[in-house]
Structure formats: C-alpha cells, structure tokens
C-alpha cells in the first residue's frame, strides 16, 4: 500500500503506484477538473506523474502561485506551437517564465510584425480550444539530439549537445508540436485560456552579444479573465506614468547616445534631485552620520584585497595610467574603510557612522539599461557603520525605524522585509555568518516586522536585510538594505582598541535607504505620475498675470515667495490667461496663482490647485500659510 499525506494531514491509501491526477480524483470531481499539477515536498510535478512510494502531496490548482507558474510555462510552449504552425521556417530556442508572464526566443528569416502577433495569438487560442493533452516522454540524449537535428532545430540541438551523453532528455508534446523541456506542464492545452502577447524585442542567443540576434516575443498569462484585465489596466497606467515619458514632458532629464546609461539632468530635474539629496543629508545629520567623500578612481589592488575584483571585474570600468590599473569605483565601501583607518579608533568612538552621496559606475549590459532606473553611473545614499558585535542589534533596529520614517515622508507606507542568507560562494567563517544572520533576524523581530527568508541570496561577504517598497500600482521596488560584514574589515586591516586595551576588528554594516538616487527619483516620478508633492516639486508655484498692468505686482509676489523659500516661476507673456493656465497645468504644478486688477487691488491672489481645483481668491498671507503647511507636512 502507498500512503499519500495531504496538506490538511489526512491520508489516503492506494494499492499500488498512483498518479497525481488519480489522487485528485479520489478527493472529488471538482478537484480532479481543477488540478494543474502536484507538489511533492518542494518538487512541482505533472498530474500524470506516478507516485510509487509514501509521499506528502499537495494538489496544485490555478489558485496557487505554483499553478500560475505552470500556466505561464505551458503558455510559452503554446506560443512556440503557434509560431511553428504559422512560420514553419522559424527555429525555436528558449522560453522561460518571467514575472507576470513569459517569453520565447525565435530565429526567423523575417521580423515579426504587430500583425503577426495578432495572428499568433489567434492561433494560440485555436490550439488551446482543441484541449490537446500535454504528454511527456524521455529519450536518451543522443536520440533526442538526432531528433531535433532532423527537424532542423539547430538551437535545440545545441542545447541538447551540452547535456552529458549518458543522461536522458525530457520532451513535451502537444498535438504536432514537441519541445525540449524538463517541465512540468498543465495536463492539456484547454487549461490555457487567459493570455495576451505584448511585444517583440531583440535578444542575443544565450545572452551573448557575439551570437545571433533573435526575436523575443513577450506574453502574459493569468488564471482568470479578471486577473488578465486587471494586469492590462495596470500596464496601461504604468505606461502613462513611465518616468522616461514624463521626464521629457516635464523637462526633467534626458538620455543621450553619446553617454549610454548616464543621465543629463535639466534644471528642473536637478532641482528635484537636490530636494531628495538635501533631505537625505538632513537624515545623515540628524542621525549621527558624518558625511565623507571618496575618490572615483582606485587602484585595482584594493579591489583585489576586498574580493570585488574577482566578483565584479566584468562590471567595472577599467583604466590605466603609468602602468598601473585602476577602476572607476562600483561601490563605496572600501573607500570608507580607508577613511576609518586614518588614526587610532577606540571602542568609545563606536558606533562610527559614515555617509556619502557616492557616485558609482558599473558596466551594465546595454540591453539591461532602462531610463534612469537602470544606469551605468549612479549616486547612492551610501553609509557604513563601524561597530562592535554587541552594537549590531541596536544599530540594525535603529536603521529600520529610520528607513520607515524616510519612506513615509516620500509617500511609501507598505514595506516588505526579506533576509538574504549566506550564498554558496562566500568569504568568512560559518560562525561569523551565524552571528550576522541571527542579529538581522533579531532586529526585525524587535521592530515587529514580519519577514521572509531568501536562502543563499546574501552578498558574498555577509547577509542582508532587503527593504522593498510598494508603489501606487502595487509594484515592488527593492531600495533599502543593511548588510552585516565581518570580512571586509579583516581583509583591509580595520581595527579599534577595546576596553581591554587589545586590538579588535570592528563589524561593518553597509546600509542604504533610497539606494540609487537616479532610480529612486524614477520611482517617485512614476509613484506620483509626475504630480510630485509640494515639498519635492521642482516648481511649486506659477504666477500668471492677466494684463501688463499686473506685471509689477507679480514681481513683488514672486520676490516675497522666494524669500519664503518657495520655488516660483512667473509667466508675464502677452497670452490669453486660459492658454497660460492650461500650459502650466500640463506641467503638473502644485499651485497656479492668477493676478488681475481685482487681486492686485486687494493684495490677493486667485489660487488654482493641481487637478483643476479652484480655491478662490485669498490674501497672499493666507496662501503663504497654506503652502507652508503643505511643505512642512510633506503632503
């Protein structure tokens, strides 16, 4: 007898080997129909998978995250099936699941057009409606290699050839299409109902720019029609909020082919930058940080000592002078240790907190660049805390509270906490990793923050807490981090004199709140769809006259507001007032003040708030108090 234990603890006995589908059917016809796969321990399997020993089994349906992954994986195969029917000359390469969907890369003699995507999606729906079973078979590697070579699928053959010759190969067939895949998949194509093809992009075979450029078709797939429609609505709204589009429309910045991956900030964009930087500078000052500044170019020997040269060399910009190799710094931490080492440090000096708006450069692949969100040159609100082991917990706890306040001030209240633990390739002893991971967990528990564990995702020198914020569309952005590092101070010889008079190694905490300022500003632009809060808005007030008779009064008001610390522009052009109001409203300014003869006579202004809200005529003093309250409360 075979005992199957279900998630609720109940058990079912079977006289011999049993499939996942048969277990589901034994529970009830509804579950049998809904089953997409099974999960045995941590292993996801097909419904046709045969269980031949006692096991713990969960039936996977479309309501489960694993079920959605099965749907998306199988829809990628459905896409390849449709492409092969419509374009027999196309060769199929790889097609994995990605966030919110999937893609598949093809080698095709001609480019796919938007009309082709419509035709492919239609054919996918037709194939799904046939409800053909998705069947797995296993072949010896050489037999599978011969099969795909005979079909002219050279890319699949190359993939199979990289598999050791003694191993078997897993294939999945639906109708007349068979693909190389380890699976698992949904039981039949009829389970795939809610999908849409999104776009075509270029992608190098195996991600290597020396290889052929393939055509990548992106798609999205969901468990229900409602989920699909909601996702498409979010995408439409995300497109409206795209920081690249708004950056142009609001004249904040631009990107140029003469400096790929680097940002040209315009006056209004740099004003926004300064609001973020100066706010973070006050955070440094108010929380015991000393601001420092390190050089941009450092000899490679330092990066070799820290281990970064072996880990990150391919992402570094390298230069040479007088037969010495240097690197543009990809991170700030080694420089902060060199600053720390100047002069003897005592335990009384700890914790010692350094902060830097450190400009870093990383040689990101051109295909990965994305507006100001993913760049090659960026500035971090970077900080490093040198402390004793006994101070780790209190410092991590204080940092989490500080980060939460900063995020609230910028308008983010939903934060996800994750602890990334030791990777396989790492430096330092297991004992130091145990201490570091335990301190991070204790700090989040003390802060009453629920967290999840990300096994093996820590940095090579230490574990970390990752702080991920949610924006207005529910998208997640990992920005903040704090990392516990016992190793780098050891490698670079950082010390302090302890209470016992002996030399000790400090613990180094790497920390950032907003992370890359470029990326964070991109997130802010999209969070607010360009309509930034008053305290952040590059221009807070536009002052508009109706006729030339009010020009002098407008100048007086502008001077008074600038003396108040407000960012004001005046528009004295000889244009219709409705035209000027509309033009400034499109710039998403918080306030537009209109001045005519009546307002001038009453020493007042007519106030329009963002969103076409008419607040009426009010004395200038009242408006000054109104906007001052907005700025101070960070509304």
C-alpha positions as CSV (number, residue, x, y, z in Angstrom):
1,X,0.0,0.0,0.0
2,X,1.1,3.6,-0.7
3,X,0.1,6.3,1.8
4,X,-0.4,9.8,0.5
5,X,-0.5,12.5,3.1
6,X,-2.4,15.7,2.1
7,X,-1.8,19.2,3.4
8,X,-4.5,19.0,6.0
9,X,-2.9,16.0,7.5
10,X,-5.4,13.5,6.2
11,X,-4.1,10.3,4.4
12,X,-5.3,8.2,1.5
13,X,-4.1,4.7,0.8
14,X,-3.7,3.2,-2.7
15,X,-2.9,-0.5,-3.5
16,X,0.0,0.5,-5.9
17,X,1.6,3.3,-7.8
18,X,-0.8,6.2,-8.3
19,X,-0.7,9.4,-10.4
20,X,-1.3,12.9,-9.0
21,X,-4.5,13.1,-11.2
22,X,-5.8,9.9,-9.6
23,X,-5.2,11.2,-6.1
24,X,-7.1,14.4,-7.0
25,X,-10.0,12.3,-8.5
26,X,-10.2,10.3,-5.2
27,X,-10.8,13.5,-3.3
28,X,-13.5,14.8,-5.6
29,X,-14.5,15.5,-9.2
30,X,-14.1,19.3,-8.7
31,X,-10.5,19.0,-7.7
32,X,-9.8,16.5,-10.4
33,X,-11.0,19.0,-13.0
34,X,-9.1,21.9,-11.4
35,X,-5.8,20.1,-10.9
36,X,-2.9,21.5,-12.9
37,X,-0.1,19.6,-11.2
38,X,1.1,18.4,-7.8
39,X,3.7,19.3,-5.3
40,X,5.6,16.5,-3.6
41,X,7.8,18.2,-0.9
42,X,9.3,21.1,-2.8
43,X,9.1,19.4,-6.2
44,X,6.5,20.5,-8.7
45,X,5.2,17.7,-10.9
46,X,2.7,16.9,-13.7
47,X,-0.7,15.5,-12.9
48,X,0.4,12.4,-14.8
49,X,3.4,12.0,-12.5
50,X,3.3,8.5,-10.9
51,X,4.0,8.2,-7.2
52,X,5.4,4.9,-6.2
53,X,6.2,5.4,-2.5
54,X,4.7,7.1,0.5
55,X,4.7,10.8,0.0
56,X,3.3,14.2,1.1
57,X,1.3,15.7,-1.8
58,X,-0.4,19.0,-2.4
59,X,-2.7,19.3,-5.5
60,X,-1.9,22.4,-7.4
61,X,-4.7,24.5,-9.0
62,X,-4.9,27.9,-10.7
63,X,-5.5,29.5,-7.3
64,X,-1.9,28.6,-6.3
65,X,1.2,30.6,-7.2
66,X,2.7,27.3,-8.5
67,X,-0.4,26.8,-10.6
68,X,0.1,30.2,-12.2
69,X,3.7,29.3,-13.0
70,X,2.5,26.1,-14.7
71,X,0.0,28.1,-16.7
72,X,2.7,30.6,-17.8
73,X,5.3,27.9,-18.6
74,X,2.8,26.0,-20.7
75,X,1.6,29.1,-22.5
76,X,5.1,29.7,-23.6
77,X,5.0,26.3,-25.3
78,X,1.7,27.2,-26.8
79,X,3.3,30.3,-28.2
80,X,6.1,28.2,-29.8
81,X,3.5,25.7,-31.1
82,X,1.5,28.6,-32.8
83,X,4.7,30.2,-34.3
84,X,5.8,26.8,-35.8
85,X,2.5,26.3,-37.4
86,X,2.4,29.8,-38.9
87,X,6.1,30.2,-39.6
88,X,7.5,26.7,-40.3
89,X,10.9,28.2,-41.2
90,X,11.3,29.7,-37.7
91,X,13.6,27.9,-35.2
92,X,12.6,27.6,-31.6
93,X,15.2,28.4,-28.9
94,X,14.3,29.0,-25.2
95,X,11.1,30.2,-23.5
96,X,11.1,30.7,-19.7
97,X,8.6,32.1,-17.2
98,X,9.3,35.6,-16.1
99,X,7.5,38.0,-13.7
100,X,3.8,38.3,-14.8
101,X,4.3,36.2,-17.9
102,X,6.8,34.5,-20.2
103,X,8.8,35.0,-23.4
104,X,10.1,32.8,-26.2
105,X,13.0,33.5,-28.5
106,X,12.9,32.6,-32.1
107,X,15.3,32.6,-35.1
108,X,13.2,33.7,-38.1
109,X,14.2,34.8,-41.6
110,X,12.0,37.9,-41.3
111,X,11.0,40.2,-38.5
112,X,7.7,39.6,-36.7
113,X,5.2,42.5,-37.2
114,X,2.4,43.7,-34.9
115,X,0.0,41.9,-37.4
116,X,2.0,38.7,-36.9
117,X,1.4,38.9,-33.1
118,X,-2.3,39.2,-33.6
119,X,-2.3,36.1,-35.9
120,X,-0.1,34.2,-33.5
121,X,-2.3,35.0,-30.5
122,X,-5.4,33.9,-32.5
123,X,-3.7,30.6,-33.4
124,X,-2.8,30.1,-29.8
125,X,-6.5,30.4,-28.8
126,X,-7.4,27.9,-31.5
127,X,-4.9,25.4,-30.3
128,X,-6.0,25.9,-26.7
129,X,-9.6,25.3,-27.7
130,X,-8.6,21.8,-29.0
131,X,-7.8,20.8,-25.4
132,X,-5.0,18.6,-26.6
133,X,-3.2,16.6,-23.9
134,X,0.3,17.7,-23.0
135,X,2.4,14.5,-22.8
136,X,5.9,13.9,-21.5
137,X,8.4,11.4,-22.8
138,X,12.1,10.7,-22.0
139,X,14.7,9.9,-24.6
140,X,18.4,9.1,-24.4
141,X,20.4,12.3,-25.1
142,X,21.8,11.1,-28.4
143,X,18.4,10.0,-29.7
144,X,16.9,13.4,-28.7
145,X,19.8,15.2,-30.4
146,X,19.3,13.3,-33.7
147,X,15.5,14.0,-33.5
148,X,15.9,17.8,-33.3
149,X,18.7,17.8,-35.9
150,X,16.4,16.0,-38.3
151,X,13.8,18.7,-37.7
152,X,16.3,21.5,-38.5
153,X,16.0,22.8,-34.9
154,X,19.7,23.7,-34.6
155,X,19.3,25.7,-31.4
156,X,17.6,22.9,-29.6
157,X,20.2,20.5,-30.8
158,X,22.9,22.8,-29.4
159,X,21.2,22.8,-26.1
160,X,20.9,19.1,-26.0
161,X,24.5,18.6,-27.1
162,X,25.6,20.5,-23.9
163,X,23.9,17.8,-21.8
164,X,26.2,14.9,-20.8
165,X,25.8,12.0,-23.2
166,X,24.8,9.5,-20.5
167,X,21.8,11.5,-19.4
168,X,18.2,11.2,-20.6
169,X,16.3,14.2,-22.0
170,X,12.8,15.2,-21.2
171,X,10.4,16.2,-24.0
172,X,6.8,17.5,-24.0
173,X,4.3,17.1,-26.9
174,X,1.0,18.8,-27.6
175,X,-0.6,17.9,-30.9
176,X,2.0,18.1,-33.7
177,X,4.5,20.1,-31.6
178,X,7.2,18.7,-29.4
179,X,9.6,20.7,-27.3
180,X,12.7,20.1,-25.2
181,X,11.7,20.8,-21.6
182,X,12.2,19.4,-18.1
183,X,8.6,20.5,-17.2
184,X,6.2,20.2,-15.5
185,X,3.2,21.4,-17.6
186,X,-0.5,21.6,-17.3
187,X,-2.4,18.4,-18.3
188,X,-3.9,19.8,-21.5
189,X,-3.9,23.0,-23.6
190,X,-7.5,23.6,-22.6
191,X,-6.3,24.9,-19.3
192,X,-4.7,27.9,-21.1
193,X,-7.4,30.5,-21.6
194,X,-6.3,33.9,-20.4
195,X,-3.2,35.2,-22.2
196,X,-2.1,38.1,-24.4
197,X,1.0,38.7,-26.5
198,X,2.6,42.0,-25.6
199,X,5.6,42.9,-27.8
200,X,8.6,41.8,-29.8
201,X,12.2,42.6,-28.8
202,X,15.7,41.6,-29.8
203,X,17.7,39.2,-27.7
204,X,21.1,37.5,-28.3
205,X,21.3,33.7,-28.4
206,X,22.3,32.7,-24.9
207,X,22.6,36.3,-23.9
208,X,26.0,36.7,-25.7
209,X,26.3,39.7,-28.0
210,X,28.7,37.7,-30.2
211,X,25.9,35.4,-31.1
212,X,22.9,35.8,-33.5
213,X,20.3,38.4,-32.6
214,X,17.0,36.5,-32.1
215,X,13.4,37.8,-31.9
216,X,11.8,37.6,-28.4
217,X,8.1,37.5,-28.1
218,X,6.8,38.6,-24.7
219,X,3.4,37.5,-23.4
220,X,1.4,37.5,-20.2
221,X,-0.9,34.7,-18.9
222,X,-3.3,34.6,-15.9
223,X,-5.6,32.2,-14.1
224,X,-8.7,34.2,-14.9
225,X,-10.1,36.8,-17.3
226,X,-10.4,39.3,-14.5
227,X,-6.8,38.9,-13.5
228,X,-5.7,39.4,-17.1
229,X,-7.8,42.5,-17.5
230,X,-6.5,43.9,-14.2
231,X,-2.9,43.3,-15.3
232,X,-3.5,45.1,-18.6
233,X,-5.1,48.0,-16.8
234,X,-2.0,48.3,-14.6
235,X,0.2,48.1,-17.6
236,X,-1.7,50.9,-19.3
237,X,-1.5,53.0,-16.2
238,X,2.3,52.2,-15.9
239,X,2.8,53.4,-19.4
240,X,1.0,56.7,-18.6
241,X,3.3,57.0,-15.6
242,X,6.5,56.0,-17.4
243,X,9.3,58.1,-16.0
244,X,11.0,58.3,-19.4
245,X,7.9,59.8,-21.0
246,X,7.3,62.2,-18.1
247,X,11.0,63.1,-17.9
248,X,10.6,64.5,-21.4
249,X,7.2,66.1,-21.0
250,X,8.2,67.8,-17.7
251,X,11.7,68.7,-18.9
252,X,13.5,66.9,-16.1
253,X,16.2,65.0,-17.8
254,X,17.3,63.2,-21.0
255,X,19.4,60.3,-22.0
256,X,21.8,60.5,-25.0
257,X,23.5,58.1,-27.2
258,X,26.8,59.9,-26.6
259,X,26.7,58.7,-23.0
260,X,24.7,55.5,-22.8
261,X,23.5,54.7,-19.3
262,X,24.3,58.1,-18.0
263,X,21.8,60.9,-17.2
264,X,21.7,64.5,-18.4
265,X,19.8,66.4,-15.7
266,X,17.9,69.6,-16.8
267,X,17.4,72.5,-14.4
268,X,14.0,71.3,-13.1
269,X,15.2,67.7,-12.8
270,X,18.3,68.8,-10.9
271,X,16.1,70.8,-8.6
272,X,14.1,67.6,-7.8
273,X,17.4,65.7,-7.3
274,X,18.6,68.4,-4.8
275,X,15.3,68.1,-2.8
276,X,16.0,64.4,-2.4
277,X,19.7,64.8,-1.7
278,X,19.3,67.6,0.8
279,X,16.5,65.7,2.6
280,X,18.8,62.7,2.9
281,X,21.7,64.9,4.0
282,X,19.5,66.1,6.9
283,X,18.8,62.5,7.7
284,X,22.5,61.9,7.9
285,X,23.0,64.9,10.1
286,X,20.1,64.2,12.4
287,X,21.1,60.5,13.0
288,X,24.7,60.7,13.9
289,X,26.3,60.3,10.5
290,X,29.5,62.1,9.4
291,X,29.4,62.9,5.7
292,X,32.6,61.9,3.8
293,X,33.7,61.8,0.2
294,X,35.9,59.2,-1.5
295,X,37.8,59.3,-4.9
296,X,36.2,58.0,-8.1
297,X,39.2,56.0,-9.3
298,X,41.0,53.5,-7.1
299,X,43.9,51.1,-7.8
300,X,42.9,47.6,-8.6
301,X,45.0,46.2,-5.7
302,X,42.3,47.5,-3.3
303,X,39.6,45.7,-5.2
304,X,41.7,42.5,-5.2
305,X,42.0,42.7,-1.4
306,X,38.3,43.1,-0.8
307,X,37.4,40.3,-3.3
308,X,35.4,42.7,-5.6
309,X,38.0,42.2,-8.4
310,X,37.2,38.5,-8.7
311,X,33.4,39.0,-8.3
312,X,32.7,42.2,-10.2
313,X,35.6,42.8,-12.6
314,X,33.4,42.3,-15.7
315,X,31.1,45.1,-14.4
316,X,33.9,47.6,-13.7
317,X,35.1,50.4,-15.9
318,X,38.9,49.9,-16.1
319,X,41.5,52.5,-16.9
320,X,45.4,52.6,-16.9
321,X,47.9,55.2,-16.0
322,X,51.7,54.9,-15.7
323,X,51.5,51.1,-16.0
324,X,49.0,50.9,-13.1
325,X,45.5,49.5,-13.4
326,X,42.6,51.4,-11.9
327,X,38.8,51.0,-11.7
328,X,36.0,53.5,-11.5
329,X,34.5,52.6,-8.2
330,X,31.4,50.3,-8.5
331,X,30.7,50.8,-4.7
332,X,31.9,53.0,-1.9
333,X,32.6,50.6,1.0
334,X,36.4,50.0,0.5
335,X,37.0,53.8,0.5
336,X,35.1,54.2,3.7
337,X,37.4,51.6,5.4
338,X,40.5,53.6,4.2
339,X,39.0,56.7,5.8
340,X,38.2,54.8,9.0
341,X,41.8,53.6,9.2
342,X,43.2,57.1,9.4
343,X,44.1,57.4,13.1
344,X,43.6,55.1,16.0
345,X,40.0,54.3,16.9
346,X,38.7,53.3,20.4
347,X,35.7,51.4,21.4
348,X,34.5,54.8,22.7
349,X,34.3,56.0,19.1
350,X,31.9,53.2,18.1
351,X,29.5,53.1,16.6
352,X,31.1,55.4,13.9
353,X,28.7,56.2,11.1
354,X,29.9,57.5,7.7
355,X,27.6,58.7,5.0
356,X,28.4,59.5,1.4
357,X,26.5,60.5,-1.7
358,X,28.9,58.3,-3.5
359,X,28.9,58.3,-7.3
360,X,29.5,54.7,-8.7
361,X,29.9,53.3,-12.1
362,X,29.0,49.8,-13.3
363,X,29.4,48.5,-16.8
364,X,25.8,47.2,-17.2
365,X,24.9,45.5,-20.5
366,X,23.3,47.9,-22.9
367,X,20.2,45.6,-23.2
368,X,19.6,46.0,-19.4
369,X,19.6,49.8,-19.3
370,X,16.2,51.3,-18.6
371,X,15.8,55.1,-18.4
372,X,17.1,56.4,-15.1
373,X,16.1,53.2,-13.3
374,X,19.0,51.1,-14.6
375,X,22.1,53.1,-15.5
376,X,25.8,52.9,-15.7
377,X,26.6,55.9,-13.5
378,X,24.6,56.4,-10.3
379,X,24.7,58.0,-6.9
380,X,23.9,56.2,-3.7
381,X,22.8,57.5,-0.3
382,X,25.5,55.1,0.9
383,X,26.5,54.7,4.5
384,X,28.7,52.4,6.6
385,X,28.5,51.9,10.3
386,X,31.6,50.6,12.2
387,X,30.5,49.0,15.5
388,X,31.2,46.2,17.9
389,X,29.3,42.9,17.8
390,X,27.2,43.9,20.8
391,X,26.1,47.0,18.9
392,X,24.8,45.2,15.7
393,X,21.3,44.6,17.0
394,X,20.7,48.2,18.2
395,X,22.1,49.7,15.0
396,X,20.0,47.5,12.8
397,X,16.9,48.2,14.9
398,X,17.5,52.0,14.7
399,X,18.2,51.8,10.9
400,X,14.9,50.0,10.2
401,X,13.0,52.7,12.2
402,X,14.8,55.5,10.3
403,X,14.2,53.8,6.9
404,X,10.4,53.5,7.7
405,X,10.2,57.2,8.5
406,X,12.1,58.2,5.3
407,X,9.8,56.0,3.2
408,X,6.7,57.5,4.9
409,X,7.9,61.0,4.1
410,X,8.3,60.1,0.5
411,X,4.8,58.6,0.5
412,X,5.5,54.9,0.8
413,X,3.9,53.1,3.7
414,X,3.9,49.5,2.6
415,X,7.3,47.8,3.1
416,X,8.3,44.2,2.5
417,X,11.2,42.8,4.6
418,X,13.4,40.0,3.4
419,X,16.6,38.5,4.9
420,X,19.0,37.2,2.3
421,X,21.2,34.5,3.9
422,X,24.7,33.0,3.0
423,X,25.4,32.1,-0.6
424,X,27.4,29.0,-1.6
425,X,30.3,31.2,-2.8
426,X,31.2,33.4,0.2
427,X,34.0,34.6,2.4
428,X,34.2,34.4,6.2
429,X,33.6,31.7,8.7
430,X,30.3,29.9,9.4
431,X,30.4,31.2,12.9
432,X,30.5,34.9,11.7
433,X,27.7,34.2,9.3
434,X,25.7,32.6,12.1
435,X,26.1,35.7,14.3
436,X,25.3,38.1,11.4
437,X,22.2,36.3,10.3
438,X,20.9,36.0,13.9
439,X,21.4,39.7,14.5
440,X,19.4,40.7,11.5
441,X,16.5,38.4,12.4
442,X,16.5,39.6,16.0
443,X,16.4,43.3,14.8
444,X,13.3,42.7,12.6
445,X,11.6,40.8,15.3
446,X,12.3,43.6,17.8
447,X,10.9,46.0,15.3
448,X,7.7,43.9,15.0
449,X,8.4,43.4,11.2
450,X,7.2,40.2,9.6
451,X,9.9,39.0,7.2
452,X,10.7,36.2,4.8
453,X,14.0,34.4,4.2
454,X,15.7,34.4,0.9
455,X,18.1,31.4,1.2
456,X,21.5,31.9,-0.5
457,X,20.8,35.4,-1.8
458,X,23.2,37.3,0.6
459,X,26.3,39.2,-0.6
460,X,29.5,37.2,-0.8
461,X,30.7,39.0,2.3
462,X,27.6,38.9,4.5
463,X,23.9,38.5,4.9
464,X,21.5,41.4,4.5
465,X,18.0,42.8,5.1
466,X,16.4,43.9,1.8
467,X,13.7,46.6,2.2
468,X,11.2,46.6,-0.7
469,X,8.6,49.3,-1.0
470,X,5.3,49.0,-2.9
471,X,4.2,51.9,-5.2
472,X,0.7,53.2,-6.1
473,X,0.3,50.4,-8.7
474,X,1.3,47.6,-6.3
475,X,4.7,47.2,-8.0
476,X,7.6,46.3,-5.8
477,X,10.9,48.1,-5.7
478,X,13.8,46.9,-3.6
479,X,15.6,50.0,-2.5
480,X,17.0,49.9,1.0
481,X,19.4,47.4,2.5
482,X,21.6,46.8,5.6
483,X,24.3,44.2,5.4
484,X,26.4,42.8,8.2
485,X,30.1,42.3,7.2
486,X,32.7,40.7,9.4
487,X,35.1,40.1,6.5
488,X,36.0,43.3,4.8
489,X,37.4,45.0,7.9
490,X,39.5,41.8,8.3
491,X,40.7,42.0,4.7
492,X,41.7,45.7,4.9
493,X,43.0,45.6,8.4
494,X,40.5,47.9,10.2
495,X,40.9,47.9,14.0
496,X,39.8,49.6,17.2
497,X,41.3,49.5,20.7
498,X,38.9,47.7,23.0
499,X,38.1,48.3,26.7
500,X,40.7,45.6,27.4
501,X,43.4,47.6,25.6
502,X,43.8,45.0,22.9
503,X,43.2,45.4,19.1
504,X,39.8,44.2,17.8
505,X,38.1,44.1,14.4
506,X,35.0,46.3,14.0
507,X,31.9,44.9,12.4
508,X,31.0,46.9,9.3
509,X,27.3,47.5,8.4
510,X,26.7,48.5,4.8
511,X,23.4,50.4,4.6
512,X,21.4,52.5,2.1
513,X,17.8,53.8,2.3
514,X,16.8,55.0,-1.1
515,X,19.7,53.3,-2.8
516,X,20.5,54.8,-6.3
517,X,19.1,58.4,-6.3
518,X,18.6,58.1,-10.0
519,X,16.4,55.0,-9.6
520,X,14.6,56.4,-6.6
521,X,13.7,59.6,-8.4
522,X,12.4,57.5,-11.3
523,X,10.2,55.6,-8.8
524,X,9.0,58.9,-7.3
525,X,8.1,60.2,-10.8
526,X,6.1,57.0,-11.5
527,X,4.6,56.9,-8.0
528,X,3.0,60.3,-8.4
529,X,2.6,60.2,-12.2
530,X,4.8,63.4,-12.3
531,X,2.5,65.3,-9.9
532,X,5.1,65.4,-7.1
533,X,4.2,66.5,-3.6
534,X,4.7,70.2,-2.9
535,X,7.9,69.8,-1.0
536,X,9.5,67.9,-3.9
537,X,8.0,69.7,-6.9
538,X,10.8,71.5,-8.9
539,X,8.4,74.4,-9.4
540,X,5.9,74.8,-6.6
541,X,4.1,77.9,-7.8
542,X,3.4,79.6,-11.2
543,X,2.4,83.2,-11.0
544,X,0.3,84.4,-14.0
545,X,-0.8,87.9,-14.9
546,X,-3.9,88.7,-16.9
547,X,-2.6,92.0,-18.4
548,X,0.7,94.0,-18.3
549,X,-0.9,96.2,-15.6
550,X,-0.2,93.4,-13.0
551,X,3.4,92.7,-14.0
552,X,5.0,94.7,-11.3
553,X,2.7,93.2,-8.6
554,X,3.6,89.7,-9.9
555,X,7.3,90.6,-9.4
556,X,6.7,91.7,-5.8
557,X,4.7,88.5,-5.0
558,X,7.4,86.3,-6.6
559,X,10.1,88.0,-4.5
560,X,8.2,87.5,-1.3
561,X,7.6,83.8,-2.0
562,X,11.2,83.3,-3.0
563,X,12.2,84.9,0.3
564,X,9.9,82.3,1.9
565,X,12.0,79.6,0.3
566,X,9.5,78.7,-2.4
567,X,10.3,77.8,-5.9
568,X,8.4,80.2,-8.1
569,X,8.1,81.0,-11.8
570,X,6.3,84.0,-13.3
571,X,4.6,84.0,-16.7
572,X,4.1,87.5,-17.9
573,X,3.7,86.7,-21.6
574,X,1.1,88.5,-23.6
575,X,-1.1,85.4,-24.0
576,X,-4.7,84.6,-23.0
577,X,-4.9,83.6,-19.4
578,X,-6.7,80.4,-20.3
579,X,-3.8,79.4,-22.5
580,X,-1.2,80.1,-19.8
581,X,-3.2,78.2,-17.1
582,X,-3.5,75.2,-19.4
583,X,0.2,75.2,-20.2
584,X,1.3,75.3,-16.6
585,X,-1.4,72.7,-15.5
586,X,0.2,70.3,-18.0
587,X,3.4,70.7,-16.1
588,X,1.6,69.3,-13.1
589,X,2.5,72.2,-10.8
590,X,1.0,72.2,-7.3
591,X,-0.3,75.7,-7.5
592,X,-1.1,78.3,-10.2
593,X,-1.8,81.9,-9.0
594,X,-3.7,84.2,-11.3
595,X,-3.5,88.0,-10.7
596,X,-5.8,90.5,-12.3
597,X,-6.8,94.1,-11.4
598,X,-9.1,92.9,-8.6
599,X,-6.5,90.7,-7.0
600,X,-3.9,93.5,-7.3
601,X,-6.2,96.0,-5.6
602,X,-7.0,93.6,-2.8
603,X,-3.3,92.4,-2.3
604,X,-4.6,88.9,-3.0
605,X,-4.2,86.0,-5.5
606,X,-6.6,83.7,-7.2
607,X,-5.5,80.2,-6.4
608,X,-5.8,77.1,-8.5
609,X,-4.5,73.9,-7.0
610,X,-3.4,70.9,-9.1
611,X,-6.3,68.8,-10.5
612,X,-8.1,72.0,-11.7
613,X,-9.3,72.8,-8.2
614,X,-10.3,76.5,-7.9
615,X,-9.6,77.6,-4.3
616,X,-10.8,81.1,-4.9
617,X,-9.3,84.4,-4.1
618,X,-7.3,84.7,-0.9
619,X,-4.9,87.2,0.7
620,X,-1.3,86.5,-0.1
621,X,-0.6,85.8,3.6
622,X,-3.2,83.1,3.7
623,X,-1.8,81.4,0.7
624,X,1.7,81.6,2.2
625,X,0.5,79.8,5.3
626,X,-1.4,77.2,3.1
627,X,1.7,76.2,1.1
628,X,4.0,76.4,4.1
629,X,1.8,73.8,5.8
630,X,1.9,71.6,2.6
631,X,5.6,71.7,2.5
632,X,6.2,71.0,6.2
633,X,3.7,68.1,6.3
634,X,5.1,66.7,3.0
635,X,1.6,66.5,1.5
